[in-house]
Amino acid sequence: MAYHHHHQHEHPGTDTGADTHTHTDIDWAEMAALLESEAELFTPLYERALGWLAKEVTEPGLIVDAGSGPGVIACLFAEVFEGARVVAADGSAPLLERAAERAARYGVGDRFGTLAGELPGVLDELEYPADLLWASRSVHHLGDQRAALAAYAARLAPGGTLAVMEGGLPTRFLPRDIGIGRPGLQARMDAVEADWFTRMRAELPDSVAHTEDWPALLTAVGLHHTRSRTFLLDLPAPADDRVRAHVVERLTRTRDRLSGELDADDRATLDRLLDPADEASLHQRPDVFYLAAHTVHTAVRPV
């Protein structure tokens, strides 16, 4: 299984914006273009998060992006931290090929490397400990999240920082009452997504249930000086074509994956929202927006 930044399931406190799997065996390579475009949509959020990190992590020598996917954020790291070497690590070799190509296009290829293999074990192949290790919405794809954090912490240099993007709020892209169907559609979809996410976690290899208190988990693996901050992606209505296309793609995948768990009225509403010929559809309505909140938790390895 590959791990990537950007997913399209929503679940309580860990909305992703783009997790598209129907089960835990996902063809990430097939989804590469979608993953890349979604991460690009979220670039303003990532830039703010990296700016926050840069105030605390000064002049890192090695930055590792664990679960890098096609490398959008890894390349941002190379741009923000001009003196650092960046390694993108992921389970999908095709996604890492895209990451390397992206780094070359952005002129940071000379400081950019890739590492293909299962996380977290593949990080044992790093030549040097990391001064900053970033894991964006990928830890929740690993069965034992605490063990994964411990493995990441072990790859840090003394004084190095582990930054984990997990948690936040469910994304919103429509008003509560959209004029068709029963008000509160997205809230009901959130509840279905939450149940799906619980099943997904339970089905992972070596799954262990932990209270998802990320600062406490980071402390439990021997790190200290925990901090958390939430970053917004606020794209107000009327949405431009790129945002509208993203919302359509996201809702289409959600309908295909979860429609059997929604009632008939909500399924009919989804069908109308996704019908380009319907005046009430996402393709035509003026009130489509995009509001997401993602949380970054950091902690430091003792010197």
N, C-alpha and C positions, 0 to 999 in steps of 0.2 A: 504494500500500500504506500502511496505517496502522501506527502503532507504539504499543505500549501497555505498561503496566507488567507485566501479569501474564499468564503464558503457561502452557501445559500440556504442553510437551514436557519431558522430562528428558534431559539429556546431561551428560557428565562435568564436574563442577565448575560447571555452569550450570543446575542444576535450577530450574525456575520455579514449579512448582506449578500452572500452568494453561495451557500453550500448546496450542492446540487445532487447529492447522492441519494439513491434509493436503498442502498445497503452499504456495507463497509467496503465492498470491492468496487472501486471506482476506476474508470479509465481516465486518469488525469490527463494523459497525453491528448486524448480526444477533446478534452475540455480546455486545452491550452489557450486558445484565442479568447475564449470567454473569461478565463481566469485573469488573463492579462488585461483585458478591457475593463473588467471590474476593479482590479487593483488600481488601474489608472484613474478610474472615477473617484476612488478614495484617496488619491494622492494628496489633496489639501489636508486631510486628516492625518495622514502619515507624516507629512512635512511638519506639522505642529508637534506631533509626538517626538519626532527625531530632534526638533529644536529644543524640546524639553530635556531630552536625554543629553544633548550636547552641553547643557549647562552643568551637568554633573560628571559626565564622562569626557575628560579632556585628553586629547591627543592619543586615542587608542591605537595600538600597533596592529592588532588583529580583531576584526569584527566577524562573527559567524552568524549567519541567518539560518536557523534550524527550521526546516520546513519552508524553504524559500519559494517553491513553485517556480513560475517563469521569471522571477528575479526583479520584479518592479521595485520592491522595497530594498532589496539588496543593492540595486544600482543607486537608489536614493541615499543609502548609507555611504556609498563611495563618493557621492557628490558632496554630502554634508561634512564628512570627515575626510578631508582632502589628503591627509597623510597616511591613512589607514589602508591595510590590505583587507579585502572583503572575501569571505568564502561563503558561497551559497550551497547549503546541504539539503538534499531532498531524496526521496525514494524513487523519483521518476527521472530517468536519464533524459527522455525527450524534453521535459520541462527545463532541465538544467541546460540543455543545448540552447533553448530559447533564451535562458538567462545569460549565457555567455555571449550570444549574438547581440543581446540588448546592451550588455556592458561594452562591447566593441563599438556599437553605434553611438553610445553616449560618451565615448572617449575615455573610459575608465578600465578598459580591458587589461591594461598592464598591471593593475592592482586587484584583479578580480580572478578568483578561482572557483571551481565547483567540486563537490564531493557527493557522489552518488551512493546510496545505500540506506538500509533501514535505520531509522532513528529510534533511540538515541545512540545505538551501538556504533554507528559509522563515525561518530565524532572521535572515537579512539584513534582514528587514522590522522587526526590533525597533527601537524608537525610541532605546533606551539600552542600553549594555552591561550584562550581568548581573553581580551580585555573587555569585550562587550559581546554577549551572546543574546541574540534576539529570537524569540519564538512567538510568532503571530498567529493566533487562533489555530494552532497545530497541536498543542499539548492535549487538548480534549479528544484527539484521535488516537491517543496512546492509552492502552488498557489501565496501566498503573501510573497515574499522573504524578504521584509523589516520587515514585522511583525514577520517572523521566526527569523530574526537576533535580533529583539528587545526581543523576548522570550529567546533566547540564552543568550543575554547580561544580562538579569535579573537573570539568574542562576549563574552568575559569582560572586566570592568573590571580595570585594574591592581590586583593584590591579590585578585582574585576567585577563587572556588573552583569547580572542576569535580568533581562527585561522580557516579561511575558504579557502579551496582549490576550486577555481572556476576560469575559464579562462585559457589562455595559447595559444597554436597554434594547428591547425589540425595536426594529426599524419601523417607521411609519412613512407611508407615501400617499395616503388618502385621508380625508376627513372621517370622523366617526360616522356621520350620516352622509352617505354619498347619493341619496335620492333614489336609489333602487335597492331592493332587498331590505333585510332587517339591519338597522344600525349596529355597528360594533363588529363588522366582519373581521377586521384584522385582529381584534382581541380574541375572537373565537379561533382564528387560525393559529394564534400564538399558543393557545391551550393544546391544540392538536400537535403542533410542533414540539411542545415541551414533552409530551408523551413519546413522540417519535424519538427525540433526542435521548431520553432515558433508555429506550430500547436499544438504540444504536450503541450507547456506552456499554450496556450490559452484554452486548454481543461481541465486543472487541476481545481479542485474545488477552488472557491474563487480566481481565477487567477487575478492578478493585474500586469499591465505592469510597470516596473521600468527601468530607464536607468541603465544598468549593470556596474555602476561605483562602484566597491566594496568598496574602501576606503571611498567614499562619503556616501554609505549606512551604513557603520559601524559608521561613524561620526554622521549620522542622528539619530541613535538609542542611542546616548549618550556616545559612546566610544571615546577614543582619542589615540594619539601616533600611528597612522596607519603606517604600513609598508607593502611592497609587494616585493616578490622575486619569480623568476621563476626557476624551477628545470628541468633538462633534464634527459631523459632516452635515452641513445645513444648506441644502439646495432648494430654495423656495419656489413655489408655483409662480408663474407657469413654467413647467419643466421644459428644458430644451430637448432636442431630438435624442441626444445621447442618453440622458437620464430616463426619458420615456421608454426608449428601447430596452434599457436595463431593467426597468420595472416590469415591462411586458415579459421579458425573458424569465425573470425571477418568478413572477406569478404563474407563468405557464408551467414551469418545473414544479412549483409547489402544488398546483392543481393536479398534475399528472401523478405526483407522488402520494398526495394525501387526500385527494377528493373523496375517496371511499369512506373517510372518517368524518366528513362534513355532511350536514343534512342536505336534503334536496334543494331547499331554498338557497342555501349558500353556494351550492354547486351551480345553480342556475345564475346566480349573481356573478360568479367567477366567469362563467361562459360569456355573459354579456360584457364584462370588463375586458375580455380578451378577443372580442369580435370586432375587427376593424370597421365593419359597416354599421355598428351600433353607435349612436350619438353619445351614449353613456360610457363608451369604452375608454380604456386607458390611452388609446391612440388619438382620441379626440377631445376628451374632457380637459377643461382649463385648470382644474384644481389639483393636478398631480404634482407632488413635491417629493423630496427625499430628505429624511431626517434620521441620522444614525448616531449612536453614542457607543464608543469602544473604550475600554479601560485598559491602561497599561500598569502593571505592577513590577516594581524593580526591587532588587536586593543586592548586597555586595558580599563578596567572599572576604573573610577576615584576612588581614595581612599577616 
